[in-house]
Amino acid sequence: MKKKMIIATLFASLLIPTSVFAGNLLSVSVGPIAQYQNTADDAYAEAASGDTSNMLSTDNYKFGVDARVKIALFEVTGQSLVSQIDGGDATDFVFNTILTAGVSYDVLPMIRLGAGIGPSFQMGYYDDDFYYDMTTTDGSFSDTLSNSLLTYRVTGDVLLGNMMAGLSYSVPTTTTFDDFDFSDATPEWGNGMFGVSVLFSLL
């Protein structure tokens, strides 16, 4: 066990200076994201059957904002998909948001891979008020986070100067911060959803 810890420490000590000297100590990127709303299992079944009509229809996508803050190996990401509430007014919106913390590393000069975990939650604005959990204005944002399902997010990006283009895969679990259980923290890979982002570097 001790030997494994020493090896892991040495490995990390090599990776972090590599990131720093490569000029990647701090980066901030923001851009649009489109996420397919069918699960990976459904998408695979569609592709296997040769029917890609759902994948080609914008009605099956949600659009929003993707943001990344990377410090050396560590990265915080946030995506928020915005859509109108069915049957609501033109100003009634729902925000499906995922916040994650994890690691990110440039495995090649133009390829960056990342992985993290964090809360996935839904908030809304309707009836001229902001709802933290789509049902009540009571509580707080911290309550929303602590009761949100934990979600894994894996990213793969192509670095194109001050721009990144890539894929993300968001995978849910069945556990929360407030009621955490390791047995429920297993990724439900088949229920994940794919997204495509184009991000522009601010730093």
N, C-alpha and C positions, 0 to 999 in steps of 0.2 A: 504493500500500500504506500509506504514511504517513498519507495523507488518510483512509483507511478506519479506521485505528487511532484517529485523533483524533476522528472521528465516533462511534465505538463508545465511547470514553472519555467523551465529552460526554453520550451517551445514558445510560450507567451512572450518571454523576454526577447526572443529573436523577432517575433512578428511585430511587436509594438514599435521598436525602432525603425523597422522597415517601412511601416506606415508613415511615421513621422518624417523620415528623410525623403520619402517619396512625395512630400508636399501635401499629404492628406491628413494632417493633424486635425483640421477643422473644415468641414464643408456643410453648406446649407443649400438644399435644393427644393424647389416647389414647382408643381405643374399639374396638368389635368390627368384624370384617370377614368377609364371606362371598365366596368366590371360586368362580366356575363353572369346573369342571375340564375342560371341552372347549375346544379351541382356537378362536380367532376364525374360522378357516376352517370348522371343523365347525359352529360356532354359526350362521354365515351360511348354510350349506347347510341346516341345520335350519329356520331362519326362512324361507328361500326356498321350502322344501317345504311350509310350513304346519304342520309337526310340532314343536310346542313342548313336548312331554311331558317331554323331558330337562331343559329349562330350568326346568320347574315342579316337578321332583322334587328334594327336598333330598339324595337319595343322590348327586347329581352336583355337590355343593358341598362345599367344605372351609371350616371356620370357625376363626377365631383372633383375633389382636390386631393392630391397626394403630396406629402411633405416629408423630408428626411433631414435629420441633423446628425452628422457623423463626427465623432471626436476620436481620432486614432482608430482603434478597433471597435469602439462602441458606437451604437447607432440607436436613435429614437425615431420612430416613424409614426405618421398619422395619416389616415385616409378618411374622408368624409364624403359619402355619396348623398346627393341632394335630389329629392323627387317630390312632386306634388302629391298631396294626400288625395286618395280616390274620393270623388264626390265633394271635395272641399272647394273653397274659393281659390282664386288665382294666387292669393298671398299665403295659402296654407301649405306648409312644407314639412317634410320629415327628413331627418339627418341620420343616416346609418354610419356610425363612426367606429373605427378601430385605432387604438393607440398601443404601440408596442415598444419594448426596450429589448435590445439584444446586441448582436455583433454583426460587423460587416467588414469584408476584406477584398482587396483587389487581387484576385488569383492570377490575373494576367494584366498587362498594361491597359487593356480596353474592357476587361470583364470584372464586374463586381458582384459578389454574392453576399447575401445577408439573411439573417434569421432572428426572429424575436417573438416575444409573447406579451400579451396585455389584454385589457378589457375591450369587449365589443358591446356597444350600446346604441340605443335608438332614442333620439330626442325629436321634439316637434315644435313647430310654431303654428298655432291656429287659434281662432277666436280671440285674436289680438293679445295672446299671451304665450309665454314660453313654457313648455312642458318637459321636465327632465326625463320622464319615462313614458311619455305619450298618453298618460292617463291622469296625472295630477301635477299641480304646481307646487305641492308640498315637498318637503325634503330638500336636499341640496345636491350639488354636482358630485360631492364626495360620496354621498349615499348611492348615487347612480353608478359610480365606478366600483364601489365595493360589492354591489349586487349584480354586476355585469358578468356574463360568461367570459371566461378567458379564451383567447383565440391566438393561435400561432399564425405568423405571417412569414413567408419565405419569398425573397426577392432575387431576381437576377437581372442585371443591367449591363447594357453596352455603353461605355463612356465615349462620348463624341465631343471632345473639347469641353465647352461650358454647358453641354447638354447631355442628358442620359435618356435612353429609351430602353424599356424593359418590361418584364413580366412579374407579376406577383401572384401568390397563391395563399389565400386566407383559409385557415382550417379551424373549425370550432372544437371546443371541448364541452363537457357538461358540468364544469365546476366554476365557482366564483371565488373572488378574494375573500369574501365574508364567510363562505362555507367551503373552504378549500379541502379537497380530498384527492390524494395522489391517484387513487384508482379511477377517478373521473377526469383526470388531466390528460388522458391519452388522446392524441389527435384523432378526430373522426375524418380520416383522409378522404373518404368517398363523398363527404358532404362539403368539401372545400369549394371555393369559387376562384376562378382565374380573373386577373385584371391586367390591363395594359396601360402603362404610364409613359408620359414624356415629361421629363423634369428639366428645369433650367437652374443652373447654379447661381446662387446669390453671393456665396463666399467660396 
